[in-house]
Amino acid sequence: MRAHLGDRLVVESPATGATRRDGEIVGLHHEDGTPPYDVRWSDTDEVTLVFPGADAHIHHVEQAQPGTARESSRAATDEAGTVPAAAVWAGAPNPGDIGRRVAVERHRQRLSREETARRARMSPDYLEYLEDQPADPSVATLIRLADALGTSVSALRGGGMDLPPGQGRALLSPRLRDLGADECRSLLSTHGVGRIAVSASDGRPAVVPVNYEVVDDAIVFRTTPGSLPAAAVGREVAFEVDHVDEALSQGWSVLAVGPASVVTDPDAVSGLVRRAHTTPWPGGERTMWVSIRPTSLTGRRITPADQ
């Protein structure tokens, strides 16, 4: 029996095969992944040292693909009989949002992984796993990490969904740079939610979020006649899309300016409906397609100064 950090240990009933208990493996005592293991049980959230018996088996959290670093490390284990535990997750990290927030907060406080793990009462290898992989740690684990980092569970989970983005601290050495037209097109040429700036019926300026697509270099969205976004038709308007990375205090924005028109050709409308990635979030019948042909594309990006 060999396991990796993050795998699940499942204990079954010898008679029925039903799961009697399961937990997450949060600590390895041997470099080759053989027992015993430190297991955090799902029913009690307690961590105990476990020597698995015949009624236990390992459920791996992911299946290795041919040629991957994880498969290579397993192969090395099978052939040589030993491999460093940290090498299990060797290769390019693929962190989840929680792991990124933990790592960023740890670096901000200039805490080593070992010191953070000691404060949170967990294995440094398990903390490395949490920071480098899209893990789903238990509430108890998050509580200990939040306490060790002097923050909150809500913050590590990305709480404050009803707050505007950008509540985090600024980078110590930020760099603000202008984006070229090609990079602007690359960032814009997808789909999602953007904001259109129009003039309301009373002449006041307004900014409205809409679900948009980019088709043949045109920004398109659907709305209803008489709505605020429909006021864009026949005018030069501004359309903005952006992304804010709360965990890393980075982000970018792209601004497109150009004339807006309504799409009237039935075949063109049918094509837009077929190619749409999603329906408008507000719901309802929104059959009026508006197209914006950018005549100007500008953008900015905030990154660390050394990037």
NUBA-640546 format. One record per residue (C-alpha): chain; residue number from 1; z, y, x. Coordinates in steps of 0.1 Angstrom, whole numbers. Layout:
BEGIN
chain = A resi = NUM pz = Z py = Y px = X;
...
END
This chain:
BEGIN
chain = A resi = 1 pz = 0 py = 0 px = 0;
chain = A resi = 2 pz = -11 py = 34 px = 13;
chain = A resi = 3 pz = -6 py = 68 px = -3;
chain = A resi = 4 pz = -13 py = 104 px = 3;
chain = A resi = 5 pz = 6 py = 135 px = -6;
chain = A resi = 6 pz = 0 py = 144 px = -42;
chain = A resi = 7 pz = -8 py = 108 px = -53;
chain = A resi = 8 pz = 11 py = 93 px = -82;
chain = A resi = 9 pz = 34 py = 63 px = -80;
chain = A resi = 10 pz = 33 py = 43 px = -112;
chain = A resi = 11 pz = 59 py = 17 px = -120;
chain = A resi = 12 pz = 48 py = -8 px = -148;
chain = A resi = 13 pz = 66 py = -33 px = -169;
chain = A resi = 14 pz = 59 py = -68 px = -155;
chain = A resi = 15 pz = 57 py = -82 px = -190;
chain = A resi = 16 pz = 35 py = -57 px = -208;
chain = A resi = 17 pz = 18 py = -36 px = -180;
chain = A resi = 18 pz = 30 py = -5 px = -197;
chain = A resi = 19 pz = 41 py = 24 px = -176;
chain = A resi = 20 pz = 78 py = 25 px = -173;
chain = A resi = 21 pz = 80 py = 54 px = -149;
chain = A resi = 22 pz = 57 py = 76 px = -128;
chain = A resi = 23 pz = 61 py = 104 px = -103;
chain = A resi = 24 pz = 43 py = 125 px = -77;
chain = A resi = 25 pz = 45 py = 115 px = -41;
chain = A resi = 26 pz = 58 py = 146 px = -23;
chain = A resi = 27 pz = 68 py = 132 px = 11;
chain = A resi = 28 pz = 55 py = 106 px = 35;
chain = A resi = 29 pz = 77 py = 89 px = 61;
chain = A resi = 30 pz = 50 py = 71 px = 80;
chain = A resi = 31 pz = 18 py = 86 px = 94;
chain = A resi = 32 pz = -3 py = 58 px = 80;
chain = A resi = 33 pz = 8 py = 64 px = 44;
chain = A resi = 34 pz = 28 py = 32 px = 40;
chain = A resi = 35 pz = 62 py = 31 px = 21;
chain = A resi = 36 pz = 88 py = 45 px = 17;
chain = A resi = 37 pz = 79 py = 77 px = -2;
chain = A resi = 38 pz = 97 py = 107 px = -15;
chain = A resi = 39 pz = 88 py = 107 px = -52;
chain = A resi = 40 pz = 94 py = 134 px = -78;
chain = A resi = 41 pz = 98 py = 116 px = -110;
chain = A resi = 42 pz = 81 py = 131 px = -141;
chain = A resi = 43 pz = 110 py = 122 px = -165;
chain = A resi = 44 pz = 139 py = 137 px = -145;
chain = A resi = 45 pz = 120 py = 160 px = -120;
chain = A resi = 46 pz = 144 py = 146 px = -93;
chain = A resi = 47 pz = 132 py = 135 px = -59;
chain = A resi = 48 pz = 143 py = 101 px = -46;
chain = A resi = 49 pz = 134 py = 79 px = -17;
chain = A resi = 50 pz = 114 py = 49 px = -31;
chain = A resi = 51 pz = 105 py = 15 px = -16;
chain = A resi = 52 pz = 78 py = 4 px = -41;
chain = A resi = 53 pz = 80 py = -32 px = -54;
chain = A resi = 54 pz = 54 py = -55 px = -68;
chain = A resi = 55 pz = 55 py = -37 px = -102;
chain = A resi = 56 pz = 43 py = -4 px = -86;
chain = A resi = 57 pz = 9 py = 9 px = -77;
chain = A resi = 58 pz = -6 py = 41 px = -64;
chain = A resi = 59 pz = -29 py = 63 px = -85;
chain = A resi = 60 pz = -49 py = 85 px = -61;
chain = A resi = 61 pz = -54 py = 121 px = -72;
chain = A resi = 62 pz = -90 py = 121 px = -62;
chain = A resi = 63 pz = -117 py = 96 px = -52;
chain = A resi = 64 pz = -132 py = 102 px = -17;
chain = A resi = 65 pz = -170 py = 107 px = -16;
chain = A resi = 66 pz = -191 py = 91 px = 11;
chain = A resi = 67 pz = -190 py = 112 px = 43;
chain = A resi = 68 pz = -160 py = 133 px = 33;
chain = A resi = 69 pz = -131 py = 142 px = 56;
chain = A resi = 70 pz = -107 py = 123 px = 33;
chain = A resi = 71 pz = -128 py = 91 px = 33;
chain = A resi = 72 pz = -131 py = 94 px = 71;
chain = A resi = 73 pz = -93 py = 97 px = 75;
chain = A resi = 74 pz = -88 py = 66 px = 52;
chain = A resi = 75 pz = -113 py = 47 px = 72;
chain = A resi = 76 pz = -95 py = 56 px = 104;
chain = A resi = 77 pz = -63 py = 44 px = 89;
chain = A resi = 78 pz = -78 py = 11 px = 78;
chain = A resi = 79 pz = -93 py = 4 px = 112;
chain = A resi = 80 pz = -67 py = 18 px = 136;
chain = A resi = 81 pz = -37 py = 13 px = 114;
chain = A resi = 82 pz = -24 py = 49 px = 119;
chain = A resi = 83 pz = -35 py = 84 px = 112;
chain = A resi = 84 pz = -16 py = 117 px = 112;
chain = A resi = 85 pz = -3 py = 125 px = 77;
chain = A resi = 86 pz = -17 py = 160 px = 80;
chain = A resi = 87 pz = -51 py = 147 px = 87;
chain = A resi = 88 pz = -53 py = 132 px = 52;
chain = A resi = 89 pz = -64 py = 166 px = 38;
chain = A resi = 90 pz = -84 py = 176 px = 69;
chain = A resi = 91 pz = -116 py = 195 px = 63;
chain = A resi = 92 pz = -123 py = 227 px = 44;
chain = A resi = 93 pz = -94 py = 236 px = 22;
chain = A resi = 94 pz = -101 py = 240 px = -15;
chain = A resi = 95 pz = -70 py = 258 px = -27;
chain = A resi = 96 pz = -61 py = 263 px = -63;
chain = A resi = 97 pz = -48 py = 297 px = -76;
chain = A resi = 98 pz = -11 py = 287 px = -73;
chain = A resi = 99 pz = -16 py = 275 px = -37;
chain = A resi = 100 pz = -35 py = 307 px = -28;
chain = A resi = 101 pz = -7 py = 329 px = -43;
chain = A resi = 102 pz = 20 py = 309 px = -24;
chain = A resi = 103 pz = 1 py = 312 px = 9;
chain = A resi = 104 pz = -6 py = 349 px = 5;
chain = A resi = 105 pz = 30 py = 357 px = -4;
chain = A resi = 106 pz = 42 py = 335 px = 25;
chain = A resi = 107 pz = 20 py = 354 px = 49;
chain = A resi = 108 pz = 30 py = 388 px = 35;
chain = A resi = 109 pz = 66 py = 379 px = 43;
chain = A resi = 110 pz = 56 py = 365 px = 77;
chain = A resi = 111 pz = 72 py = 331 px = 69;
chain = A resi = 112 pz = 61 py = 300 px = 86;
chain = A resi = 113 pz = 52 py = 270 px = 65;
chain = A resi = 114 pz = 81 py = 251 px = 80;
chain = A resi = 115 pz = 106 py = 278 px = 71;
chain = A resi = 116 pz = 92 py = 282 px = 36;
chain = A resi = 117 pz = 94 py = 244 px = 31;
chain = A resi = 118 pz = 130 py = 244 px = 43;
chain = A resi = 119 pz = 140 py = 271 px = 19;
chain = A resi = 120 pz = 122 py = 254 px = -10;
chain = A resi = 121 pz = 137 py = 220 px = 0;
chain = A resi = 122 pz = 103 py = 202 px = 4;
chain = A resi = 123 pz = 82 py = 186 px = 30;
chain = A resi = 124 pz = 61 py = 209 px = 51;
chain = A resi = 125 pz = 32 py = 185 px = 46;
chain = A resi = 126 pz = 36 py = 188 px = 8;
chain = A resi = 127 pz = 36 py = 226 px = 11;
chain = A resi = 128 pz = 4 py = 223 px = 31;
chain = A resi = 129 pz = -11 py = 202 px = 4;
chain = A resi = 130 pz = -1 py = 227 px = -23;
chain = A resi = 131 pz = -16 py = 256 px = -3;
chain = A resi = 132 pz = -49 py = 238 px = 5;
chain = A resi = 133 pz = -56 py = 218 px = -26;
chain = A resi = 134 pz = -60 py = 226 px = -64;
chain = A resi = 135 pz = -26 py = 210 px = -71;
chain = A resi = 136 pz = -5 py = 212 px = -102;
chain = A resi = 137 pz = 31 py = 213 px = -90;
chain = A resi = 138 pz = 60 py = 207 px = -114;
chain = A resi = 139 pz = 81 py = 235 px = -129;
chain = A resi = 140 pz = 110 py = 226 px = -106;
chain = A resi = 141 pz = 88 py = 228 px = -75;
chain = A resi = 142 pz = 76 py = 263 px = -86;
chain = A resi = 143 pz = 111 py = 274 px = -92;
chain = A resi = 144 pz = 121 py = 264 px = -57;
chain = A resi = 145 pz = 90 py = 281 px = -42;
chain = A resi = 146 pz = 96 py = 313 px = -62;
chain = A resi = 147 pz = 132 py = 314 px = -50;
chain = A resi = 148 pz = 122 py = 307 px = -14;
chain = A resi = 149 pz = 96 py = 335 px = -15;
chain = A resi = 150 pz = 117 py = 360 px = -35;
chain = A resi = 151 pz = 92 py = 361 px = -64;
chain = A resi = 152 pz = 89 py = 346 px = -99;
chain = A resi = 153 pz = 73 py = 315 px = -113;
chain = A resi = 154 pz = 53 py = 337 px = -136;
chain = A resi = 155 pz = 39 py = 355 px = -105;
chain = A resi = 156 pz = 30 py = 323 px = -88;
chain = A resi = 157 pz = 12 py = 311 px = -119;
chain = A resi = 158 pz = -7 py = 344 px = -122;
chain = A resi = 159 pz = 15 py = 357 px = -151;
chain = A resi = 160 pz = 10 py = 391 px = -167;
chain = A resi = 161 pz = -22 py = 381 px = -185;
chain = A resi = 162 pz = -18 py = 411 px = -208;
chain = A resi = 163 pz = -15 py = 435 px = -179;
chain = A resi = 164 pz = -46 py = 452 px = -163;
chain = A resi = 165 pz = -57 py = 436 px = -130;
chain = A resi = 166 pz = -47 py = 452 px = -98;
chain = A resi = 167 pz = -9 py = 451 px = -103;
chain = A resi = 168 pz = -4 py = 435 px = -69;
chain = A resi = 169 pz = 1 py = 452 px = -36;
chain = A resi = 170 pz = -27 py = 467 px = -16;
chain = A resi = 171 pz = -39 py = 451 px = 16;
chain = A resi = 172 pz = -22 py = 463 px = 48;
chain = A resi = 173 pz = -55 py = 471 px = 63;
chain = A resi = 174 pz = -82 py = 474 px = 36;
chain = A resi = 175 pz = -118 py = 481 px = 41;
chain = A resi = 176 pz = -140 py = 497 px = 14;
chain = A resi = 177 pz = -177 py = 493 px = 19;
chain = A resi = 178 pz = -208 py = 501 px = -1;
chain = A resi = 179 pz = -230 py = 472 px = -12;
chain = A resi = 180 pz = -267 py = 470 px = -6;
chain = A resi = 181 pz = -291 py = 465 px = -35;
chain = A resi = 182 pz = -297 py = 428 px = -27;
chain = A resi = 183 pz = -259 py = 420 px = -27;
chain = A resi = 184 pz = -256 py = 440 px = -59;
chain = A resi = 185 pz = -283 py = 419 px = -76;
chain = A resi = 186 pz = -267 py = 387 px = -63;
chain = A resi = 187 pz = -233 py = 396 px = -78;
chain = A resi = 188 pz = -248 py = 409 px = -110;
chain = A resi = 189 pz = -274 py = 382 px = -115;
chain = A resi = 190 pz = -253 py = 357 px = -134;
chain = A resi = 191 pz = -235 py = 359 px = -167;
chain = A resi = 192 pz = -200 py = 368 px = -179;
chain = A resi = 193 pz = -183 py = 399 px = -192;
chain = A resi = 194 pz = -194 py = 434 px = -182;
chain = A resi = 195 pz = -188 py = 469 px = -196;
chain = A resi = 196 pz = -213 py = 493 px = -210;
chain = A resi = 197 pz = -207 py = 530 px = -211;
chain = A resi = 198 pz = -222 py = 547 px = -242;
chain = A resi = 199 pz = -217 py = 578 px = -264;
chain = A resi = 200 pz = -201 py = 572 px = -297;
chain = A resi = 201 pz = -214 py = 587 px = -330;
chain = A resi = 202 pz = -190 py = 617 px = -326;
chain = A resi = 203 pz = -204 py = 624 px = -291;
chain = A resi = 204 pz = -173 py = 610 px = -273;
chain = A resi = 205 pz = -179 py = 587 px = -243;
chain = A resi = 206 pz = -168 py = 551 px = -247;
chain = A resi = 207 pz = -167 py = 519 px = -226;
chain = A resi = 208 pz = -171 py = 486 px = -243;
chain = A resi = 209 pz = -169 py = 451 px = -228;
chain = A resi = 210 pz = -198 py = 427 px = -238;
chain = A resi = 211 pz = -208 py = 392 px = -229;
chain = A resi = 212 pz = -240 py = 396 px = -208;
chain = A resi = 213 pz = -268 py = 376 px = -193;
chain = A resi = 214 pz = -293 py = 385 px = -166;
chain = A resi = 215 pz = -329 py = 375 px = -175;
chain = A resi = 216 pz = -359 py = 385 px = -155;
chain = A resi = 217 pz = -339 py = 413 px = -137;
chain = A resi = 218 pz = -328 py = 427 px = -171;
chain = A resi = 219 pz = -292 py = 429 px = -183;
chain = A resi = 220 pz = -292 py = 416 px = -219;
chain = A resi = 221 pz = -264 py = 413 px = -245;
chain = A resi = 222 pz = -263 py = 408 px = -282;
chain = A resi = 223 pz = -245 py = 429 px = -308;
chain = A resi = 224 pz = -248 py = 441 px = -344;
chain = A resi = 225 pz = -268 py = 471 px = -356;
chain = A resi = 226 pz = -246 py = 501 px = -361;
chain = A resi = 227 pz = -220 py = 489 px = -336;
chain = A resi = 228 pz = -208 py = 509 px = -306;
chain = A resi = 229 pz = -228 py = 488 px = -281;
chain = A resi = 230 pz = -259 py = 493 px = -302;
chain = A resi = 231 pz = -256 py = 530 px = -296;
chain = A resi = 232 pz = -270 py = 523 px = -261;
chain = A resi = 233 pz = -306 py = 518 px = -275;
chain = A resi = 234 pz = -330 py = 545 px = -266;
chain = A resi = 235 pz = -307 py = 560 px = -240;
chain = A resi = 236 pz = -300 py = 558 px = -203;
chain = A resi = 237 pz = -267 py = 540 px = -199;
chain = A resi = 238 pz = -244 py = 527 px = -173;
chain = A resi = 239 pz = -233 py = 490 px = -171;
chain = A resi = 240 pz = -205 py = 478 px = -148;
chain = A resi = 241 pz = -193 py = 444 px = -138;
chain = A resi = 242 pz = -165 py = 436 px = -114;
chain = A resi = 243 pz = -142 py = 410 px = -100;
chain = A resi = 244 pz = -106 py = 415 px = -89;
chain = A resi = 245 pz = -88 py = 388 px = -69;
chain = A resi = 246 pz = -52 py = 393 px = -76;
chain = A resi = 247 pz = -40 py = 367 px = -51;
chain = A resi = 248 pz = -58 py = 383 px = -22;
chain = A resi = 249 pz = -58 py = 419 px = -33;
chain = A resi = 250 pz = -96 py = 420 px = -29;
chain = A resi = 251 pz = -124 py = 428 px = -53;
chain = A resi = 252 pz = -159 py = 442 px = -59;
chain = A resi = 253 pz = -177 py = 462 px = -85;
chain = A resi = 254 pz = -214 py = 468 px = -93;
chain = A resi = 255 pz = -228 py = 496 px = -114;
chain = A resi = 256 pz = -263 py = 494 px = -130;
chain = A resi = 257 pz = -279 py = 525 px = -145;
chain = A resi = 258 pz = -311 py = 524 px = -166;
chain = A resi = 259 pz = -327 py = 527 px = -200;
chain = A resi = 260 pz = -316 py = 504 px = -229;
chain = A resi = 261 pz = -339 py = 491 px = -256;
chain = A resi = 262 pz = -338 py = 466 px = -284;
chain = A resi = 263 pz = -356 py = 433 px = -280;
chain = A resi = 264 pz = -379 py = 429 px = -310;
chain = A resi = 265 pz = -404 py = 402 px = -300;
chain = A resi = 266 pz = -394 py = 370 px = -319;
chain = A resi = 267 pz = -405 py = 347 px = -290;
chain = A resi = 268 pz = -385 py = 368 px = -265;
chain = A resi = 269 pz = -354 py = 367 px = -288;
chain = A resi = 270 pz = -358 py = 329 px = -292;
chain = A resi = 271 pz = -360 py = 326 px = -254;
chain = A resi = 272 pz = -328 py = 346 px = -249;
chain = A resi = 273 pz = -309 py = 325 px = -275;
chain = A resi = 274 pz = -320 py = 293 px = -257;
chain = A resi = 275 pz = -311 py = 306 px = -223;
chain = A resi = 276 pz = -277 py = 321 px = -233;
chain = A resi = 277 pz = -247 py = 306 px = -215;
chain = A resi = 278 pz = -223 py = 314 px = -242;
chain = A resi = 279 pz = -219 py = 331 px = -276;
chain = A resi = 280 pz = -203 py = 365 px = -279;
chain = A resi = 281 pz = -165 py = 361 px = -277;
chain = A resi = 282 pz = -159 py = 384 px = -307;
chain = A resi = 283 pz = -178 py = 359 px = -329;
chain = A resi = 284 pz = -197 py = 367 px = -361;
chain = A resi = 285 pz = -234 py = 372 px = -365;
chain = A resi = 286 pz = -247 py = 392 px = -336;
chain = A resi = 287 pz = -285 py = 389 px = -336;
chain = A resi = 288 pz = -295 py = 422 px = -321;
chain = A resi = 289 pz = -304 py = 418 px = -284;
chain = A resi = 290 pz = -302 py = 449 px = -262;
chain = A resi = 291 pz = -319 py = 450 px = -228;
chain = A resi = 292 pz = -311 py = 473 px = -199;
chain = A resi = 293 pz = -336 py = 477 px = -171;
chain = A resi = 294 pz = -317 py = 490 px = -141;
chain = A resi = 295 pz = -333 py = 518 px = -122;
chain = A resi = 296 pz = -302 py = 522 px = -99;
chain = A resi = 297 pz = -279 py = 496 px = -85;
chain = A resi = 298 pz = -248 py = 505 px = -65;
chain = A resi = 299 pz = -216 py = 487 px = -56;
chain = A resi = 300 pz = -185 py = 486 px = -35;
chain = A resi = 301 pz = -163 py = 458 px = -21;
chain = A resi = 302 pz = -127 py = 459 px = -8;
chain = A resi = 303 pz = -118 py = 433 px = 19;
chain = A resi = 304 pz = -94 py = 431 px = 48;
chain = A resi = 305 pz = -105 py = 453 px = 77;
chain = A resi = 306 pz = -112 py = 423 px = 99;
chain = A resi = 307 pz = -137 py = 407 px = 75;
END
